[in-house]
Amino acid sequence: MSLRKFLDKIKPNFEEGGKFHWLNSTYDAFETFLYVPNKTSKSGVHIHDARDSKRTMVIVILALIPALLMGMYNVGYQHYLAINVQAGFVGTFLYGLLAMLPQIVVSYVVGLGIEFAMAQMKKEEVAEGFLVSGLLIPMILPVDTPLWMIAVATAFSVIFAKEVFGGTGYNIFNVALIARAFLFFAYPSKMSGDQVWVRTADTFGLGGGNVVDGFSGATPLGQLAVSDASRFGDFSFLGITGNPLSLWDMFVGLIPGSVGEVSTLAILLGAILLIITGVGSWKTMTSVFLGGLFTVALLNLLAQNAAMEMPPVYHFLLGGFAFGAVFMATDPVTSARTEKGKWIYGFLIGVVAILIRIFNPGYPEGMMLAILFMNAFAPLIDFYVVDANIKRRLKRAAVKK
C-alpha cells in the first residue's frame, strides 16, 4: 500500500465524528507536509499555485543547509585547533554534527510541541512558520549554550513573540531573534565573552583533550571591541591559538562565532537560492549592505579609533551581518512588504547595525538588535509608503479634472 493510500484510509478517523477527531490538526499537518493539498479556492480572488507556505519554508531550509553544514565543520575545526589535535575531515565534521544535533532536536521538539498544542486547542491548522525558526534558533546561538536554555528561550519566543499575537503571520518580531535576545539579556554570561563560542569539551566521548596554552575563544569583533589600538592598521584579528586570521578564513568561515553566521560563502549560496526562487527579497538584502556601506564610509571619514576605521569588507564578513541580511531581514512576516518600503527597511537595518557595533563596546555584534528594532518600524514604513502613493494618485486625478 502506498503512503498516499494509507493516509486516505486513516483520514476518516481524524475527521469530525472520527475516533481521533481531536487530533485533526496534527493529521492535517503531516499530510500537507508530505503532499501538496488537493483543495483550491473556488473564487477568483486567489492565485492557484502548487507552492504553499510549507513549500516556501522548505526552500528556506534548503538555503540554510550550506551555512549549517559549514558551521558544523567549523565547530569541529575550532575544537581540534583548541586541543591541538590533527583530525580528518570526517572526524572534524562528525564532532560538529554531534555537538549541534541535540540543540536542533530540542529546538524543534519544544517549538513544534507548543505549535501543535496551540493548534489543537484552537482547532486550527498547524502553522508551518516554525519549520524555519526551529533551525534558525540553534544556528544563531553559541555552540556551548545549555540545552535547557535553548528549550526555555524557544518556549518564550514561540509563546510571547508569536502565539500571543495570533500565531504565524501575525507576529511583529522575528521569533528566532527574540529567542536569542531573551538569552542575551537573561543569561549574558552564556551569550558573550571568550568562553562560549568554541566547544572545548568532548561530545559523546568524541574529541577529548586539553586546551592548549594561550587559547582564546573571543570572536574577531569581540577582539576589536576590547582593543586599545588607535588605528585599524595597528590591529590584527587573531585565531583561537593566536595566529592571524585572513580575509579568506573569514569568508569561508574558519573563525569563532555562532554556527550559522561564520561562513559568508555558505550564506551567499543560500542567498542565491532564495533570490532565484523568489522566496527572499533581493531588494531587502541589497539595501542592508548599502546601508552598512554608507554608514561605514561615513564613520571612516570621521574615524577616531580602530573600530571606526575598519573597512566595510570586515563588517560584512564578520559577525551576523551577512546572515541577518539574507535570512532574518527578509522574513516576509516581520519585514516591510511594499517595494519601496523594503529599500528603506533594509537600509536602516544596515545603518543601525553598524552604529551599534561601533559605539557600543559592550555589544560588538549589533545585527540582532538592529533587525528587532526595525521590525517594530516595518508597519510604519509601509504605512507612509502606501499613504504617499495614495496622495500622489489623488494629485494626478485632481490635475486631470
Protein Blocks (a to p, Z undefined) as FASTA:
>chain_A
ZZklmmmmmmmmmmghiaklmmmmmmmmmmmmmpccfbdcfbfkbccdfbdfklmmmmmm
mmmmmmmmmmmmmmmmmmmmmnopacdfklmmmmmmmmmmmmmmmmmmmmmmmmmmmmmm
nopacdfklmmmmmmmmmmgcfklcfklmmmmmmmmmmmmmmmnnpahiafbdfklmmmm
mmmmmmmmlmgcjklmpcfbdeehiaiacddehiafbdfklmmmmpcbfbfklpccddfk
opacdfklmmnopagddfklmpmmlmmmmmmmmmmnomacfklmmmmmmmmmmmmmmmmm
mocbfklmpcfklmmmgcjllmmmmmmmmomklmcfbfklmmmmmmmmmmmmmmmmmmmm
klmnommmmmmmmmmmmmmmmmmmmmmmmmmmmmmmmmmZZ
